[in-house]
């Protein structure tokens, strides 16, 4: 039998900081990339596009991290999806 992970008093705080740092890092990285492209191309649209892309990728990173943080839990699946098992199909000749 597997033991549940031991949670210390700062587990929620650690997760919160991980979420905030992932989102801010993605925002800053893609914002800087957008700013650099604006400077190179002489435009003014790449910075806002970079910020939007950074926020979207930051949210994706957080969702992906939360999805994989609890390996013992599985998502509920719909039993009616997919083909029926081989034993329940009718054989035709």
Residue frames relative to the residue before (quaternion, step in Angstrom):
aa qw qx qy qz dx dy dz
X 1.0000 0.0000 0.0000 0.0000 0.00 0.00 0.00
X 0.3690 -0.7458 0.5187 0.1965 3.52 -0.91 0.96
X 0.3764 -0.7152 0.5422 0.2297 3.54 -0.97 0.82
X 0.4822 -0.6294 0.5029 0.3441 3.58 -1.06 0.58
X 0.5785 -0.5920 0.4114 0.3817 3.60 -1.08 0.58
X 0.4642 -0.6652 0.5127 0.2813 3.53 -1.10 0.76
X 0.1823 -0.7879 0.5830 0.0784 3.54 -0.73 1.08
X 0.2066 -0.7638 0.5958 0.1372 3.56 -0.77 0.95
X 0.7525 -0.4648 0.2532 0.3918 3.55 -1.27 0.30
X 0.7308 0.4361 -0.2373 0.4684 3.59 1.13 -0.48
X 0.3383 0.7785 -0.4837 0.2134 3.61 1.21 0.16
X 0.6761 0.4860 -0.2971 0.4674 3.61 0.90 -0.83
X 0.6385 0.5194 -0.3169 0.4713 3.55 1.04 -0.78
X 0.6455 0.5216 -0.3194 0.4574 3.57 0.96 -0.84
X 0.6621 0.4909 -0.3090 0.4745 3.57 0.95 -0.81
X 0.6344 0.5376 -0.3250 0.4505 3.57 1.00 -0.77
X 0.6691 0.4810 -0.2957 0.4833 3.57 0.94 -0.87
X 0.6214 0.5339 -0.3439 0.4588 3.59 1.04 -0.69
X 0.6438 0.5150 -0.3159 0.4696 3.59 0.99 -0.83
X 0.6873 0.4832 -0.2880 0.4596 3.57 0.80 -1.01
X 0.6866 0.4839 -0.3032 0.4500 3.59 0.86 -0.89
X 0.6263 0.5264 -0.3458 0.4594 3.61 1.02 -0.68
X 0.6902 0.4781 -0.2884 0.4603 3.57 0.87 -0.91
X 0.6836 0.4753 -0.2979 0.4670 3.59 0.91 -0.84
X 0.6331 0.5269 -0.3394 0.4542 3.59 1.01 -0.71
X 0.6589 0.4906 -0.3122 0.4772 3.59 0.94 -0.84
X 0.6367 0.5257 -0.3216 0.4634 3.58 0.98 -0.83
X 0.6932 0.4745 -0.2828 0.4630 3.58 0.84 -0.96
X 0.6599 0.5197 -0.3184 0.4393 3.59 0.87 -0.92
X 0.7435 0.4027 -0.2381 0.4778 3.57 0.72 -1.03
X 0.5802 0.5546 -0.3732 0.4654 3.58 1.18 -0.43
X 0.6576 0.4897 -0.3019 0.4863 3.57 0.98 -0.83
X 0.6265 0.5195 -0.3409 0.4706 3.59 0.99 -0.76
X 0.6561 0.5041 -0.3071 0.4703 3.59 0.97 -0.83
X 0.6448 0.5167 -0.3168 0.4657 3.58 0.99 -0.83
X 0.6517 0.5106 -0.3132 0.4653 3.58 0.96 -0.86
X 0.6466 0.5025 -0.3211 0.4758 3.58 1.00 -0.78
X 0.6172 0.5328 -0.3421 0.4671 3.60 1.04 -0.72
X 0.6659 0.4957 -0.3068 0.4655 3.58 0.94 -0.85
X 0.6742 0.5022 -0.2877 0.4588 3.56 0.99 -0.86
X 0.7638 0.3738 -0.1932 0.4894 3.57 0.87 -0.98
X 0.3914 -0.7250 0.4792 0.3026 3.61 1.19 -0.37
X 0.5105 0.6310 -0.4205 0.4055 3.60 1.08 0.71
X 0.3535 -0.7280 0.5402 0.2307 3.55 -1.31 -0.09
X 0.5889 0.6112 -0.3678 0.3799 3.62 1.18 0.21
X 0.5925 0.6171 -0.3761 0.3560 3.62 1.08 -0.50
X 0.6049 0.5655 -0.3655 0.4252 3.63 1.04 -0.62
X 0.6977 0.4329 -0.3050 0.4825 3.66 0.74 -0.85
X 0.6243 0.5222 -0.3440 0.4682 3.59 1.04 -0.70
X 0.6516 0.5167 -0.3096 0.4612 3.58 0.98 -0.82
X 0.6417 0.5131 -0.3208 0.4712 3.58 1.01 -0.79
X 0.6592 0.4992 -0.3104 0.4689 3.60 0.93 -0.86
X 0.6487 0.4956 -0.3171 0.4827 3.59 0.95 -0.84
X 0.6444 0.5328 -0.3195 0.4459 3.59 0.98 -0.81
X 0.6652 0.4819 -0.3122 0.4773 3.58 0.93 -0.82
X 0.6439 0.5172 -0.3301 0.4572 3.60 0.95 -0.80
X 0.6923 0.4574 -0.2838 0.4805 3.59 0.89 -0.86
X 0.6059 0.5431 -0.3540 0.4611 3.60 1.12 -0.58
X 0.6519 0.4914 -0.3105 0.4870 3.58 0.96 -0.82
X 0.6327 0.5258 -0.3299 0.4629 3.58 1.00 -0.81
X 0.6555 0.5137 -0.3145 0.4555 3.60 0.93 -0.86
X 0.6504 0.5060 -0.3178 0.4690 3.58 0.99 -0.80
X 0.6631 0.4936 -0.3124 0.4680 3.59 0.88 -0.88
X 0.6516 0.5052 -0.3199 0.4668 3.60 0.95 -0.82
X 0.6498 0.5096 -0.3203 0.4642 3.61 0.99 -0.77
X 0.6697 0.4824 -0.3028 0.4766 3.60 0.91 -0.85
X 0.6171 0.5643 -0.3350 0.4342 3.58 1.05 -0.78
X 0.7707 0.3531 -0.1761 0.5003 3.58 0.97 -0.85
X 0.5240 0.6679 -0.4119 0.3312 3.60 1.21 -0.09
X 0.7477 0.3059 -0.1938 0.5566 3.61 1.16 -0.38
X 0.1224 -0.8601 0.4904 0.0691 3.59 0.31 1.25
X 0.6296 0.5628 -0.3500 0.4053 3.62 1.08 -0.47
X 0.6810 0.4634 -0.2858 0.4897 3.56 1.18 -0.44
X 0.1658 -0.7707 0.6074 0.0980 3.54 -1.05 0.77
X 0.5359 -0.6086 0.4764 0.3399 3.51 -1.22 0.50
X 0.4844 -0.6351 0.4935 0.3443 3.58 -1.03 0.63
X 0.1702 -0.7834 0.5905 0.0925 3.54 -0.98 0.83
X 0.4889 -0.6434 0.5075 0.2989 3.51 -1.21 0.58
X 0.3636 -0.7638 0.4806 0.2314 3.63 -0.53 1.05
X 0.6442 0.5475 -0.3272 0.4223 3.60 1.18 -0.35
X 0.5708 0.5976 -0.3978 0.3985 3.61 1.19 -0.08
X 0.7560 0.3688 -0.2814 0.4618 3.55 -1.14 0.61
X 0.6606 -0.5097 0.3644 0.4135 3.55 -1.28 0.15
X 0.5645 -0.5945 0.4327 0.3751 3.58 -1.14 0.45
X 0.6138 -0.5383 0.4042 0.4123 3.60 -1.14 0.39
X 0.6498 -0.5598 0.3533 0.3735 3.55 -1.15 0.63
X 0.6599 0.5279 -0.3243 0.4250 3.61 0.95 -0.74
X 0.6978 0.4596 -0.2935 0.4644 3.63 1.11 -0.43
X 0.5626 0.5927 -0.4041 0.4109 3.63 1.20 -0.11
X 0.4408 -0.6745 0.5213 0.2811 3.53 -1.09 0.69
X 0.3589 -0.7119 0.5663 0.2090 3.50 -1.00 0.86
X 0.1210 -0.7844 0.6047 0.0663 3.57 -0.94 0.89
X 0.2480 -0.7729 0.5661 0.1436 3.54 -1.12 0.60
